[in-house]
């Protein structure tokens, strides 16, 4: 059998990182074989070793369409636009290049080039310009019908320098998709060129955002000054033997067009007739002004002052801030007049008395102050900030479509995209399959793993069906014991009285008994607390009362019942339990507890059991896909890592990192570590020390709890979440060495497999026939694709591991970057599928392996590591200068509290 080659690349032209084992391919095909890269081809991640064969063969549709590759040379030009004190908006750059090609110099740019809105221009012909480049003067001013007034500034002139930087033979793409060409800069540039070609036509006619554009054919007004537009995403992707265009629907959040006053009122959920509510003298205080300012800053407005007789389009202006006082009290010095208010200025100079002189003004980019009532918001303007939390549900409802409806929308999108009518697509000789039906590809449906519960259960094992199972007649694989507990109620006693609480406690105890959790304290202390009080002190008091009742022994868990909308109390409770005191906490909502069905309490038990050290279920070792994963002679640790970043425009807010790993031999009991680092930095700074901590606890658990003779792991399977394809090399160069250094420091030498799990992509699968899907119309849980649409040379696959509930399910995309264990595709696909079934919170398989899911949760809970009394604001949108942002970041880093030592060995994050 052929031996596996390199497992990835190091820096520059360094030799490939090779597996330490160097063993044969198990179950893989010998090379050369159809669809596998040739031996001389280098890759960033692992070379594809072969294709999977397990499971039931199937065919599914995917939202991709085949396209031909140009058969001519592609000319790459670099463009530089000045003056550009700051990055110019892509729309402005597109308009300038369009004007250059269509109005100023159609003789040179014929046929027209395509442009990406930044620096790259691609042409199917060589332009007649000097080799050193040529600079052109371009202005977007409309021709005047009247001479300019004396002293008026002339139109702004932009200088655009165009210089040829490369000639690309498109044949490299044919070689690349055939597995005969490495993924080098030439291939990357050629793919970029094709993406720009297919996006050029729609970006001219529609609002766009990187790879999506939006139309007003389907919209939804969601309030808060926002309107949703349906959009279309498109991306050219190389696959085995062919080039595809991935097409999907997307959602654009637009500022509501029309009078700016109406938008501002809508932001505060006020009717258009209530304009005086925006006056500082009528309660429009500084807090409201700053909220509104954060929302509309950066938005473009046009004034209603333009003279129609001039036949000129009004110039959009960018909003910078909102004045603190109304137009009648806002004054400035006017030459020849002296001090004058804004309201007086518009009345005397423009003969425009204000209807609402008490309302504030907006300051635009050039420093001018314009009353709110004289501004209009042009349509189709994308809001590039975080959607207000209260509108998230509306966005999800608009974006969510059942598989059949989503596929129909994608087919309809072909008519909007109109590839056959695009002069740019035709010029480059591209022919897109537009028969209406998307690509039909080969797939397989994997067998779900057998799940094991405690042997005393009436049903000790179960095989999930369509990604789901139930807990009837089953006891947890390892059930915890509740020796002592206490209940703290933050709902008003009138709404949640003693009878309701007693029913809740009894229901929870019954559920515990059904799943095997022993409850020793049958009459726990129950206390109502004031939600306006200091949560930390209240929980301490409840814990002390419980301790006095139970012989000076603190409770194992504090159950907290919350009213609706009590996010601040929830955060304080978690900070108290996870960081301050180190005691497990379980929050429940009063509305769900009141007359709750037994299923609700059973779901709560899933969380309580693992928080107290129990294990809910484990996959049968024979179902994991990797032979003898639980082999005592080859102990294995599975890790998941993730990074979460602050919202856009939140300068000075930190990013949070998390590492999760199992400590037990059954890869079902996990522990976690969480850190804080520089804002929007994707690579994990403290991975080495985090890994040292997880590995140390893993070995300690095996030695002291499981009494294993060999405590050190022989294999590490490391799942990394949230990394884009462009950052794969950084993971190999910056994170993998940290993981290896942690092992070296601990004196262990496990073989490492590193897998990136991606969720932020637009590939979807649709059943070929309606009866081949699950009840939601989605493909069945376990659908795996590792051919047809995967990378031409690298080891990757798509796995849809969960059953659909709402909308169209998204498969996870797995990229194997480093593999010293020489796993086969069947191995890793079955293992990943099995790990999607051990997520402790539910009796359903989830979309990504449990350790990755846990890492995502740990990152999201990082705000609980801050003392609530400090009142640090994570959501505030700020545009700070670099020094202020650095100071703010230091405040967040210094205030971050580590996890309490009691929680470091428990699944506190469940």
QUIUR-V609091 format. One record per residue. N is the residue number from 1. RES is the residue in one small letter. SS is DSSP state (~ for helix, > for strand, _ for the rest). PHI is phi as a letter, one per 40 degrees, with the letter a starting at -180 (NA if undefined). NEAR is the number of other ideal C-beta (glycine too) atoms within 8 Angstrom. Layout:
{{N:RES:SS:PHI:NEAR} {N:RES:SS:PHI:NEAR}}
//
This chain:
{{1:x:_:NA:6} {2:x:_:c:7} {3:x:>:c:8} {4:x:_:c:12} {5:x:_:c:7} {6:x:_:c:11} {7:x:_:b:11} {8:x:_:h:13} {9:x:_:b:11} {10:x:_:c:10} {11:x:_:c:4} {12:x:_:f:4} {13:x:_:b:2} {14:x:_:c:6} {15:x:_:c:6} {16:x:_:c:10} {17:x:_:c:11} {18:x:_:b:9} {19:x:_:c:12} {20:x:_:c:6} {21:x:_:c:8} {22:x:_:g:8} {23:x:_:c:8} {24:x:>:c:8} {25:x:_:c:14} {26:x:_:c:9} {27:x:_:g:9} {28:x:_:c:10} {29:x:_:c:8} {30:x:_:c:7} {31:x:_:c:8} {32:x:_:c:5} {33:x:_:a:8} {34:x:_:d:3} {35:x:_:g:9} {36:x:_:b:12} {37:x:_:c:11} {38:x:_:c:9} {39:x:_:c:7} {40:x:_:c:5} {41:x:_:c:12} {42:x:_:c:8} {43:x:_:b:14} {44:x:_:c:10} {45:x:_:c:14} {46:x:_:c:13} {47:x:>:c:12} {48:x:_:c:14} {49:x:_:c:12} {50:x:_:i:12} {51:x:_:b:9} {52:x:_:c:13} {53:x:_:b:7} {54:x:_:c:10} {55:x:_:g:11} {56:x:>:c:5} {57:x:>:c:7} {58:x:>:a:11} {59:x:>:b:8} {60:x:>:b:14} {61:x:>:c:13} {62:x:>:b:14} {63:x:_:c:13} {64:x:>:b:13} {65:x:>:b:12} {66:x:>:c:11} {67:x:>:b:15} {68:x:_:c:9} {69:x:_:b:10} {70:x:_:d:11} {71:x:_:b:6} {72:x:_:b:8} {73:x:>:c:8} {74:x:>:b:15} {75:x:>:c:14} {76:x:>:b:14} {77:x:>:b:14} {78:x:>:b:11} {79:x:>:b:12} {80:x:>:b:7} {81:x:>:b:10} {82:x:>:b:7} {83:x:_:c:5} {84:x:_:a:7} {85:x:_:d:3} {86:x:_:a:4} {87:x:_:c:4} {88:x:_:c:8} {89:x:_:d:6} {90:x:~:d:9} {91:x:~:c:8} {92:x:~:c:8} {93:x:~:c:13} {94:x:~:c:12} {95:x:~:c:9} {96:x:~:c:13} {97:x:~:c:12} {98:x:~:c:9} {99:x:~:c:12} {100:x:~:d:13} {101:x:~:c:12} {102:x:~:c:7} {103:x:~:b:6} {104:x:~:c:8} {105:x:_:b:8} {106:x:_:c:9} {107:x:_:c:5} {108:x:_:c:8} {109:x:_:c:12} {110:x:_:a:6} {111:x:_:c:9} {112:x:_:c:10} {113:x:_:c:11} {114:x:>:b:13} {115:x:>:a:13} {116:x:_:c:10} {117:x:_:g:8} {118:x:_:b:6} {119:x:_:b:6} {120:x:>:c:13} {121:x:>:b:13} {122:x:>:b:14} {123:x:>:b:13} {124:x:_:c:12} {125:x:_:b:6} {126:x:_:c:7} {127:x:_:c:12} {128:x:_:c:4} {129:x:_:b:9} {130:x:_:d:5} {131:x:_:c:4} {132:x:_:c:4} {133:x:_:g:10} {134:x:>:a:8} {135:x:>:b:8} {136:x:>:b:11} {137:x:>:c:7} {138:x:>:b:12} {139:x:_:b:9} {140:x:_:c:8} {141:x:_:c:7} {142:x:_:c:6} {143:x:_:d:4} {144:x:_:c:9} {145:x:_:c:5} {146:x:_:b:5} {147:x:_:c:4} {148:x:_:c:7} {149:x:_:c:5} {150:x:_:c:4} {151:x:_:g:3} {152:x:_:c:6} {153:x:_:c:2} {154:x:_:c:6} {155:x:_:c:6} {156:x:_:c:7} {157:x:_:b:8} {158:x:>:b:11} {159:x:>:b:11} {160:x:>:b:13} {161:x:>:c:11} {162:x:>:b:13} {163:x:>:a:10} {164:x:>:c:13} {165:x:>:b:6} {166:x:>:a:8} {167:x:>:b:9} {168:x:>:b:13} {169:x:>:c:7} {170:x:_:c:13} {171:x:~:c:7} {172:x:~:c:12} {173:x:~:c:14} {174:x:~:c:9} {175:x:~:c:9} {176:x:~:c:15} {177:x:~:c:13} {178:x:_:c:9} {179:x:_:g:13} {180:x:_:b:8} {181:x:_:b:11} {182:x:_:c:10} {183:x:_:c:11} {184:x:_:b:7} {185:x:~:c:5} {186:x:~:c:9} {187:x:~:c:14} {188:x:~:d:9} {189:x:~:c:11} {190:x:~:c:13} {191:x:~:c:11} {192:x:~:d:10} {193:x:~:c:14} {194:x:~:c:16} {195:x:~:c:11} {196:x:~:c:13} {197:x:~:c:13} {198:x:~:c:17} {199:x:~:c:13} {200:x:~:c:12} {201:x:~:c:14} {202:x:~:c:12} {203:x:~:c:11} {204:x:~:c:7} {205:x:~:b:5} {206:x:_:b:9} {207:x:>:c:11} {208:x:>:b:12} {209:x:>:a:11} {210:x:_:f:4} {211:x:_:b:8} {212:x:>:b:12} {213:x:>:b:12} {214:x:>:b:17} {215:x:>:b:11} {216:x:>:c:8} {217:x:>:c:6} {218:x:>:b:7} {219:x:>:b:9} {220:x:>:a:8} {221:x:>:c:8} {222:x:>:b:11} {223:x:>:g:9} {224:x:_:f:10} {225:x:_:g:11} {226:x:>:b:14} {227:x:>:b:12} {228:x:>:c:15} {229:x:>:b:14} {230:x:>:c:14} {231:x:>:b:13} {232:x:>:b:16} {233:x:>:b:12} {234:x:>:a:13} {235:x:>:a:9} {236:x:>:c:13} {237:x:>:b:10} {238:x:>:c:12} {239:x:>:b:13} {240:x:_:c:11} {241:x:_:g:7} {242:x:>:a:7} {243:x:>:b:14} {244:x:>:b:14} {245:x:>:b:14} {246:x:>:c:13} {247:x:>:b:15} {248:x:>:a:11} {249:x:>:c:12} {250:x:>:a:12} {251:x:>:b:11} {252:x:>:b:13} {253:x:>:c:10} {254:x:>:b:16} {255:x:>:c:13} {256:x:_:c:12} {257:x:_:c:11} {258:x:>:h:7} {259:x:>:d:10} {260:x:~:c:13} {261:x:~:d:13} {262:x:~:c:10} {263:x:~:c:14} {264:x:~:c:13} {265:x:~:c:14} {266:x:~:c:12} {267:x:~:d:10} {268:x:_:c:9} {269:x:_:f:6} {270:x:_:b:7} {271:x:_:c:5} {272:x:~:d:8} {273:x:~:c:4} {274:x:~:b:8} {275:x:~:d:12} {276:x:~:d:9} {277:x:~:c:11} {278:x:~:c:13} {279:x:>:c:12} {280:x:~:d:11} {281:x:~:c:5} {282:x:~:b:9} {283:x:_:g:4} {284:x:_:c:10} {285:x:_:c:7} {286:x:~:c:6} {287:x:~:c:6} {288:x:~:c:9} {289:x:~:c:13} {290:x:~:c:8} {291:x:~:c:8} {292:x:~:c:12} {293:x:~:c:10} {294:x:~:c:11} {295:x:~:c:9} {296:x:~:b:14} {297:x:_:c:10} {298:x:_:g:6} {299:x:_:c:11} {300:x:>:c:10} {301:x:>:b:15} {302:x:>:b:12} {303:x:>:c:11} {304:x:_:c:7} {305:x:_:c:8} {306:x:_:d:10} {307:x:_:c:5} {308:x:~:d:5} {309:x:~:c:4} {310:x:~:c:9} {311:x:_:f:6} {312:x:_:b:7} {313:x:_:c:5} {314:x:_:c:8} {315:x:_:c:5} {316:x:_:c:8} {317:x:>:b:13} {318:x:>:c:9} {319:x:>:c:13} {320:x:>:b:8} {321:x:>:a:8} {322:x:>:b:11} {323:x:>:c:12} {324:x:>:c:7} {325:x:>:b:7} {326:x:>:c:14} {327:x:_:c:17} {328:x:_:c:10} {329:x:_:b:7} {330:x:_:c:14} {331:x:>:b:7} {332:x:>:a:9} {333:x:>:c:6} {334:x:>:b:9} {335:x:_:d:4} {336:x:_:g:3} {337:x:_:b:5} {338:x:>:g:5} {339:x:>:c:6} {340:x:>:a:11} {341:x:>:c:10} {342:x:~:c:13} {343:x:~:c:14} {344:x:~:c:8} {345:x:~:c:12} {346:x:~:c:14} {347:x:~:c:11} {348:x:~:c:7} {349:x:~:c:6} {350:x:_:b:7} {351:x:_:f:6} {352:x:_:b:8} {353:x:_:c:7} {354:x:_:c:13} {355:x:_:c:6} {356:x:_:b:13} {357:x:_:c:10} {358:x:_:c:11} {359:x:>:c:16} {360:x:>:c:16} {361:x:>:b:13} {362:x:>:b:16} {363:x:>:c:11} {364:x:>:b:12} {365:x:_:d:6} {366:x:_:c:5} {367:x:_:g:6} {368:x:_:c:7} {369:x:>:b:12} {370:x:>:b:12} {371:x:>:d:15} {372:x:~:d:14} {373:x:~:c:12} {374:x:~:b:10} {375:x:>:b:14} {376:x:>:b:11} {377:x:>:c:15} {378:x:_:c:10} {379:x:_:c:7} {380:x:_:g:11} {381:x:_:b:12} {382:x:>:c:11} {383:x:_:c:10} {384:x:_:b:6} {385:x:_:b:10} {386:x:_:c:8} {387:x:_:c:10} {388:x:_:d:7} {389:x:~:d:5} {390:x:~:c:6} {391:x:~:b:12} {392:x:~:d:9} {393:x:~:c:7} {394:x:~:c:11} {395:x:~:c:13} {396:x:~:c:8} {397:x:~:c:7} {398:x:~:c:10} {399:x:~:c:9} {400:x:_:c:7} {401:x:_:b:10} {402:x:_:c:9} {403:x:~:d:16} {404:x:~:c:9} {405:x:~:c:8} {406:x:~:c:14} {407:x:~:c:12} {408:x:~:c:8} {409:x:~:c:11} {410:x:~:c:13} {411:x:~:c:10} {412:x:~:c:8} {413:x:~:c:11} {414:x:~:c:13} {415:x:~:c:6} {416:x:~:c:10} {417:x:~:c:12} {418:x:_:f:9} {419:x:~:d:12} {420:x:~:c:8} {421:x:~:c:5} {422:x:_:c:11} {423:x:~:c:8} {424:x:~:c:11} {425:x:~:c:13} {426:x:~:c:9} {427:x:~:d:9} {428:x:_:c:13} {429:x:_:g:10} {430:x:_:c:14} {431:x:_:b:6} {432:x:>:c:13} {433:x:_:c:8} {434:x:_:b:8} {435:x:_:c:4} {436:x:_:h:5} {437:x:_:c:6} {438:x:_:c:13} {439:x:>:c:12} {440:x:>:c:8} {441:x:>:b:12} {442:x:>:c:9} {443:x:>:a:13} {444:x:>:b:14} {445:x:>:b:10} {446:x:_:c:13} {447:x:_:c:7} {448:x:_:c:14} {449:x:_:c:14} {450:x:>:c:11} {451:x:>:b:14} {452:x:>:b:10} {453:x:_:b:13} {454:x:_:c:12} {455:x:_:c:4} {456:x:_:c:6} {457:x:_:c:10} {458:x:_:c:5} {459:x:_:b:9} {460:x:_:c:10} {461:x:>:b:9} {462:x:>:a:9} {463:x:>:b:9} {464:x:_:d:13} {465:x:>:b:7} {466:x:_:f:9} {467:x:_:g:14} {468:x:>:a:10} {469:x:_:a:9} {470:x:_:b:5} {471:x:_:c:7} {472:x:_:c:5} {473:x:_:g:5} {474:x:_:b:13} {475:x:_:b:10} {476:x:_:d:16} {477:x:_:d:11} {478:x:>:b:7} {479:x:_:c:12} {480:x:_:c:13} {481:x:>:b:9} {482:x:>:b:15} {483:x:_:c:8} {484:x:_:a:13} {485:x:>:a:13} {486:x:>:a:15} {487:x:>:b:14} {488:x:>:b:13} {489:x:>:b:14} {490:x:_:b:12} {491:x:_:c:10} {492:x:_:c:6} {493:x:_:c:9} {494:x:_:c:4} {495:x:_:c:8} {496:x:_:b:12} {497:x:_:c:8} {498:x:~:c:7} {499:x:~:c:6} {500:x:~:c:11} {501:x:~:c:13} {502:x:~:c:8} {503:x:~:c:9} {504:x:~:c:13} {505:x:~:c:11} {506:x:~:c:8} {507:x:~:c:11} {508:x:~:c:12} {509:x:~:c:10} {510:x:~:c:10} {511:x:~:c:13} {512:x:~:c:14} {513:x:~:c:9} {514:x:~:c:10} {515:x:~:b:14} {516:x:_:h:11} {517:x:_:c:15} {518:x:>:c:9} {519:x:>:b:11} {520:x:_:c:8} {521:x:_:c:10} {522:x:_:c:6} {523:x:_:b:3} {524:x:_:c:12} {525:x:>:c:9} {526:x:>:b:10} {527:x:>:b:11} {528:x:>:c:6} {529:x:_:b:11} {530:x:_:c:5} {531:x:_:c:8} {532:x:_:c:3} {533:x:_:c:8} {534:x:_:c:6} {535:x:~:c:12} {536:x:~:d:12} {537:x:~:c:8} {538:x:~:c:12} {539:x:~:c:15} {540:x:~:c:9} {541:x:~:c:9} {542:x:~:c:14} {543:x:~:c:14} {544:x:~:c:8} {545:x:~:c:11} {546:x:~:c:15} {547:x:~:c:11} {548:x:~:c:7} {549:x:~:c:6} {550:x:_:b:11} {551:x:_:g:3} {552:x:_:g:5} {553:x:_:b:7} {554:x:_:c:8} {555:x:_:c:13} {556:x:_:c:10} {557:x:>:a:13} {558:x:>:b:17} {559:x:>:c:13} {560:x:>:b:15} {561:x:>:b:16} {562:x:>:b:13} {563:x:_:c:11} {564:x:_:c:7} {565:x:_:g:4} {566:x:_:b:10} {567:x:~:c:6} {568:x:~:c:7} {569:x:~:c:12} {570:x:~:d:10} {571:x:~:c:11} {572:x:~:c:11} {573:x:~:c:14} {574:x:~:c:12} {575:x:~:c:16} {576:x:~:c:13} {577:x:~:c:16} {578:x:~:c:15} {579:x:~:b:12} {580:x:~:c:10} {581:x:~:b:9} {582:x:_:g:10} {583:x:_:b:12} {584:x:>:c:12} {585:x:>:b:13} {586:x:>:b:12} {587:x:>:c:11} {588:x:>:b:12} {589:x:>:c:10} {590:x:~:c:14} {591:x:~:c:6} {592:x:~:c:8} {593:x:~:c:12} {594:x:_:c:9} {595:x:_:f:4} {596:x:_:c:10} {597:x:_:c:4} {598:x:~:c:10} {599:x:~:c:6} {600:x:~:c:10} {601:x:~:c:12} {602:x:~:c:12} {603:x:~:c:10} {604:x:~:c:12} {605:x:~:c:13} {606:x:~:d:14} {607:x:~:c:12} {608:x:~:c:15} {609:x:~:d:16} {610:x:~:c:16} {611:x:~:c:13} {612:x:_:b:13} {613:x:_:h:8} {614:x:_:c:11} {615:x:>:b:13} {616:x:_:c:11} {617:x:_:a:12} {618:x:>:b:11} {619:x:>:c:17} {620:x:_:d:11} {621:x:~:d:8} {622:x:~:c:5} {623:x:~:c:12} {624:x:_:c:15} {625:x:_:g:13} {626:x:_:b:11} {627:x:_:d:5} {628:x:_:f:7} {629:x:_:d:11} {630:x:_:c:10} {631:x:_:d:8} {632:x:_:c:8} {633:x:_:c:5} {634:x:_:b:8} {635:x:_:d:14} {636:x:>:b:13} {637:x:>:b:15} {638:x:>:b:13} {639:x:>:b:14} {640:x:>:b:17} {641:x:>:b:17} {642:x:>:a:14} {643:x:>:b:15} {644:x:>:b:11} {645:x:_:b:7} {646:x:_:c:9} {647:x:_:c:9} {648:x:_:d:6} {649:x:_:g:10} {650:x:>:b:12} {651:x:_:c:11} {652:x:_:g:13} {653:x:_:c:11} {654:x:_:c:12} {655:x:>:c:14} {656:x:>:b:12} {657:x:>:b:17} {658:x:>:a:18} {659:x:>:b:15} {660:x:>:b:15} {661:x:>:a:14} {662:x:>:c:13} {663:x:_:b:12} {664:x:_:c:10} {665:x:_:c:9} {666:x:_:c:11} {667:x:_:f:15} {668:x:_:b:14} {669:x:_:b:11} {670:x:>:b:12} {671:x:>:b:14} {672:x:>:a:14} {673:x:>:b:11} {674:x:>:b:12} {675:x:>:b:12} {676:x:>:b:11} {677:x:>:a:12} {678:x:_:d:8} {679:x:_:c:12} {680:x:_:g:7} {681:x:_:c:9} {682:x:_:c:10} {683:x:_:c:10} {684:x:_:c:13} {685:x:_:c:9} {686:x:_:b:9} {687:x:~:c:14} {688:x:~:c:11} {689:x:~:c:8} {690:x:~:c:13} {691:x:~:c:14} {692:x:~:d:11} {693:x:~:c:10} {694:x:~:c:15} {695:x:~:c:15} {696:x:~:c:9} {697:x:~:c:12} {698:x:~:c:13} {699:x:~:c:13} {700:x:~:c:10} {701:x:~:c:12} {702:x:~:c:13} {703:x:~:c:10} {704:x:~:c:5} {705:x:_:c:6} {706:x:_:c:8} {707:x:_:f:5} {708:x:_:c:10} {709:x:_:c:3} {710:x:_:b:8} {711:x:_:c:9} {712:x:_:c:9} {713:x:_:c:12} {714:x:_:c:9} {715:x:>:b:13} {716:x:>:b:14} {717:x:>:b:12} {718:x:>:b:11} {719:x:>:c:15} {720:x:>:b:14} {721:x:>:b:14} {722:x:_:g:8} {723:x:_:b:10} {724:x:_:c:6} {725:x:~:d:6} {726:x:~:c:4} {727:x:~:b:10} {728:x:~:d:13} {729:x:~:c:8} {730:x:~:c:10} {731:x:~:c:15} {732:x:~:c:17} {733:x:~:c:9} {734:x:~:b:9} {735:x:~:c:13} {736:x:~:d:14} {737:x:~:c:8} {738:x:~:c:12} {739:x:~:c:15} {740:x:~:c:9} {741:x:~:c:9} {742:x:~:c:14} {743:x:~:c:14} {744:x:~:c:8} {745:x:~:c:8} {746:x:~:c:11} {747:x:_:g:4} {748:x:_:b:9} {749:x:_:a:4} {750:x:_:c:11} {751:x:>:c:11} {752:x:>:b:14} {753:x:>:b:15} {754:x:>:b:14} {755:x:>:b:14} {756:x:>:c:14} {757:x:>:b:13} {758:x:>:b:12} {759:x:_:b:10} {760:x:_:c:5} {761:x:_:a:7} {762:x:_:b:10} {763:x:_:c:13} {764:x:_:b:13} {765:x:>:b:16} {766:x:>:b:16} {767:x:>:d:13} {768:x:_:c:9} {769:x:_:b:5} {770:x:~:d:7} {771:x:~:c:4} {772:x:~:c:9} {773:x:_:c:12} {774:x:_:c:12} {775:x:_:c:6} {776:x:_:c:12} {777:x:_:g:11} {778:x:_:c:14} {779:x:_:c:13} {780:x:_:c:12} {781:x:_:d:13} {782:x:_:h:14} {783:x:>:c:16} {784:x:>:b:16} {785:x:>:b:17} {786:x:_:b:11} {787:x:_:a:10} {788:x:_:g:10} {789:x:_:b:13} {790:x:_:c:12} {791:x:_:c:11} {792:x:_:c:12} {793:x:_:b:12} {794:x:>:c:14} {795:x:_:c:13} {796:x:>:a:13} {797:x:>:a:14} {798:x:>:b:15} {799:x:>:b:14} {800:x:>:c:16} {801:x:_:c:15} {802:x:_:b:12} {803:x:_:c:15} {804:x:_:c:13} {805:x:_:b:5} {806:x:_:b:5} {807:x:_:g:10} {808:x:_:b:11} {809:x:_:c:15} {810:x:_:b:10} {811:x:_:c:13} {812:x:>:c:14} {813:x:>:b:12} {814:x:>:b:15} {815:x:>:b:14} {816:x:>:c:15} {817:x:>:c:14} {818:x:>:a:14} {819:x:>:a:12} {820:x:_:c:11} {821:x:_:c:11} {822:x:_:f:14} {823:x:_:c:11} {824:x:_:c:13} {825:x:~:d:14} {826:x:~:d:11} {827:x:~:d:13} {828:x:~:c:16} {829:x:~:c:17} {830:x:~:c:15} {831:x:~:c:14} {832:x:~:c:14} {833:x:~:c:17} {834:x:~:c:13} {835:x:~:c:14} {836:x:_:c:15} {837:x:_:b:14} {838:x:_:b:13} {839:x:_:c:12} {840:x:_:c:13} {841:x:_:c:7} {842:x:_:a:8} {843:x:_:b:7} {844:x:>:b:10} {845:x:_:c:14} {846:x:_:b:11} {847:x:_:c:11} {848:x:_:b:12} {849:x:_:d:12} {850:x:~:d:14} {851:x:~:c:15} {852:x:~:c:15} {853:x:~:c:13} {854:x:~:c:16} {855:x:~:c:16} {856:x:~:c:12} {857:x:~:c:9} {858:x:~:c:14} {859:x:~:c:14} {860:x:~:c:7} {861:x:~:c:12} {862:x:~:d:13} {863:x:~:c:7} {864:x:~:c:10} {865:x:~:c:14} {866:x:_:b:12} {867:x:_:c:7} {868:x:~:d:11} {869:x:~:c:6} {870:x:~:c:7} {871:x:_:f:5} {872:x:_:c:8} {873:x:_:c:5} {874:x:_:c:8} {875:x:_:c:7} {876:x:_:c:7} {877:x:_:c:10} {878:x:>:b:11} {879:x:_:b:6} {880:x:_:b:9} {881:x:_:c:5} {882:x:~:c:6} {883:x:~:c:6} {884:x:~:c:10} {885:x:~:c:13} {886:x:~:c:9} {887:x:~:c:9} {888:x:~:c:13} {889:x:~:c:13} {890:x:~:c:8} {891:x:~:c:9} {892:x:~:c:14} {893:x:~:c:9} {894:x:~:c:6} {895:x:~:c:10} {896:x:_:c:12} {897:x:_:b:9} {898:x:_:c:6} {899:x:_:c:12} {900:x:_:c:11} {901:x:~:c:6} {902:x:~:c:8} {903:x:~:c:11} {904:x:~:c:11} {905:x:~:b:9} {906:x:_:b:12} {907:x:_:c:12} {908:x:_:c:11} {909:x:_:c:8} {910:x:_:c:9}}
//
